[in-house]
C-alpha cells in the first residue's frame, strides 16, 4: 500500500470492549473476537467508493433481471441485499 492509498475496509473494535473514556481502536484486519460477555462483534466499515460500486452493481443486476424468467428470483435477492447495505434514498432502482 502506498502512502496515498486508503484502506478499503477497516474494522472497529466492539464498543463494549473499549476502555471507559478512550476511543475505540481500528484495524485493517478483523482482529477482534466477539465479546465474551455480550457477543458483540467488531464493526466493518468500507470506503465510500467501494460502497457506491456495490450499490451500482446491485442496481444494474436488478435492472437487467427484470425481464428474464429466472431474473425475478435474482432481482428479489439483490433487493434484499440492497435493503441491508443502503439507505432508502439510495435503494431506488431507476
C-alpha positions in Angstrom: 0.0 0.0 0.0 1.4 3.3 -1.0 1.4 6.4 1.3 -1.6 7.9 -0.6 -3.8 4.8 -0.7 -6.7 4.4 1.8 -7.7 1.2 3.4 -10.6 -0.1 1.5 -12.0 -1.9 4.6 -11.4 -1.3 8.3 -12.8 -2.9 11.4 -13.7 -1.1 14.7 -13.4 -2.9 17.9 -16.7 -3.8 19.8 -17.8 -0.8 21.7 -18.3 -2.8 24.9 -14.6 -3.8 24.8 -13.0 -0.3 24.8 -11.8 1.2 28.0 -14.1 3.9 29.5 -13.2 7.3 28.2 -11.0 6.0 25.4 -11.6 6.0 21.7 -12.3 2.6 20.1 -9.4 1.0 18.2 -9.5 0.1 14.5 -7.5 -2.3 12.3 -7.4 -3.2 8.6 -8.0 -6.8 9.6 -10.8 -8.2 11.8 -8.5 -8.6 14.8 -11.2 -8.9 17.5 -13.2 -11.9 18.7 -16.8 -11.4 19.7 -17.1 -10.1 23.2 -17.1 -12.9 25.8 -19.8 -11.2 27.9 -22.3 -9.9 25.3 -21.3 -11.4 22.0 -20.9 -8.1 20.2 -18.6 -8.4 17.1 -16.4 -5.8 15.5 -17.9 -3.3 13.1 -16.9 -3.5 9.4 -16.5 -0.2 7.5 -15.9 0.1 3.8 -14.6 3.1 1.9 -17.4 5.1 0.3 -16.2 4.4 -3.3 -16.4 0.6 -2.6 -19.9 1.1 -1.2 -21.0 3.1 -4.2 -19.6 0.5 -6.6 -21.5 -2.3 -4.8 -24.8 -0.3 -4.9 -24.3 0.4 -8.6 -23.6 -3.3 -9.4 -26.7 -4.4 -7.5 -28.9 -1.8 -9.2 -27.5 -2.9 -12.6 -28.3 -6.5 -11.7 -31.9 -5.7 -10.6 -32.4 -3.7 -13.8 -31.0 -6.5 -16.0 -33.0 -9.2 -14.3 -36.4 -7.5 -14.6 -37.3 -9.1 -17.9 -35.8 -12.6 -17.6 -37.7 -15.6 -16.3 -35.2 -16.5 -13.6 -34.4 -12.9 -13.2 -37.2 -12.3 -10.7 -35.5 -14.5 -8.2 -32.2 -12.8 -8.8 -33.9 -9.4 -8.6 -35.6 -10.2 -5.3 -32.3 -11.4 -3.8 -30.5 -8.3 -5.0 -33.2 -6.1 -3.5 -32.8 -7.9 -0.1 -29.0 -7.2 -0.2 -29.7 -3.6 -1.2 -32.0 -3.2 1.8 -29.3 -4.3 4.1 -26.5 -2.1 2.7 -28.0 1.2 1.6 -30.3 3.9 2.8 -33.9 4.1 1.4 -33.0 7.0 -0.8 -30.1 5.1 -2.4 -32.3 2.0 -2.9 -34.3 3.5 -5.8 -33.6 1.4 -9.0 -34.0 3.7 -12.0 
